[in-house]
């Protein structure tokens, strides 16, 4: 369905102003939600998949770069796609290959496979409501090592957990409102313990890490024109409880103070379509962040580009 907007110049001006604040906020950090899964799967974000050309689906290749805690570089080469099943149910998947490099070493490998099914449950000329459910399947146990030494979660190519995803999205003319929930069903096997020997390189201990659920809330504008498509919005991620780890010195499980709470990101993107082909770019960066993010999803920004083919 096409989405139409009014006053594009004023909206675009706001987006440019928000975008410019990236230079101010590079010292803050936010949860890199594309890694977690629920924030960008299926109807949680704007899509023009079925707007222009009759199609059964779309495949996209989406490289991205993010800067994690302690300046760890995280590169994702992601294959993702959508498939239209009889205009009733839509299938979505995401599969990244991840490279990380930082002061403790480097890792690479397949990331977590994210799968979902979505279906519209209400639609009229102005409003469409869609529900979705899915899962995230780990590629490893979240305990990659460097020369036999355990690494913190920011270096892991997988969260190491099976997760349940569910949510709802409402499109109202030019606006998208979506809410998603991500519940870990298992926990990973990470064994990293922070020694405190180097205060400048401290990470959070995640030995036998237990990660709490996330609630993602997105509000987004999107506009399609003959020349270019663009979108801008806010993405809030509420970590609903404090994560914990097992302290081997006393064999006691301890909560990680500051690991619950809100992360708020500004997001935006542009794209261009030529028949069945498209090119685009997305950017996200934080304005509010939790004080502790032991899950390794810390990013000061995430920038991605992608190319798509509708079939």
Secondary structure as GFF3:
##gff-version 3
##sequence-region A 1 311
A	DSSP	alpha_helix	8	20	.	.	.	ID=ss1
A	DSSP	three_ten_helix	21	23	.	.	.	ID=ss2
A	DSSP	beta_strand	30	31	.	.	.	ID=ss3
A	DSSP	alpha_helix	33	36	.	.	.	ID=ss4
A	DSSP	three_ten_helix	42	44	.	.	.	ID=ss5
A	DSSP	beta_strand	57	67	.	.	.	ID=ss6
A	DSSP	three_ten_helix	69	71	.	.	.	ID=ss7
A	DSSP	beta_strand	73	85	.	.	.	ID=ss8
A	DSSP	beta_strand	89	102	.	.	.	ID=ss9
A	DSSP	beta_strand	105	123	.	.	.	ID=ss10
A	DSSP	beta_strand	127	137	.	.	.	ID=ss11
A	DSSP	beta_strand	145	146	.	.	.	ID=ss12
A	DSSP	beta_strand	149	150	.	.	.	ID=ss13
A	DSSP	three_ten_helix	153	155	.	.	.	ID=ss14
A	DSSP	beta_strand	163	172	.	.	.	ID=ss15
A	DSSP	beta_strand	175	184	.	.	.	ID=ss16
A	DSSP	three_ten_helix	199	201	.	.	.	ID=ss17
A	DSSP	beta_strand	214	224	.	.	.	ID=ss18
A	DSSP	beta_strand	229	239	.	.	.	ID=ss19
A	DSSP	beta_strand	244	247	.	.	.	ID=ss20
A	DSSP	beta_strand	252	255	.	.	.	ID=ss21
A	DSSP	beta_strand	261	274	.	.	.	ID=ss22
A	DSSP	beta_strand	277	288	.	.	.	ID=ss23
A	DSSP	beta_strand	298	299	.	.	.	ID=ss24
A	DSSP	beta_strand	302	310	.	.	.	ID=ss25
###
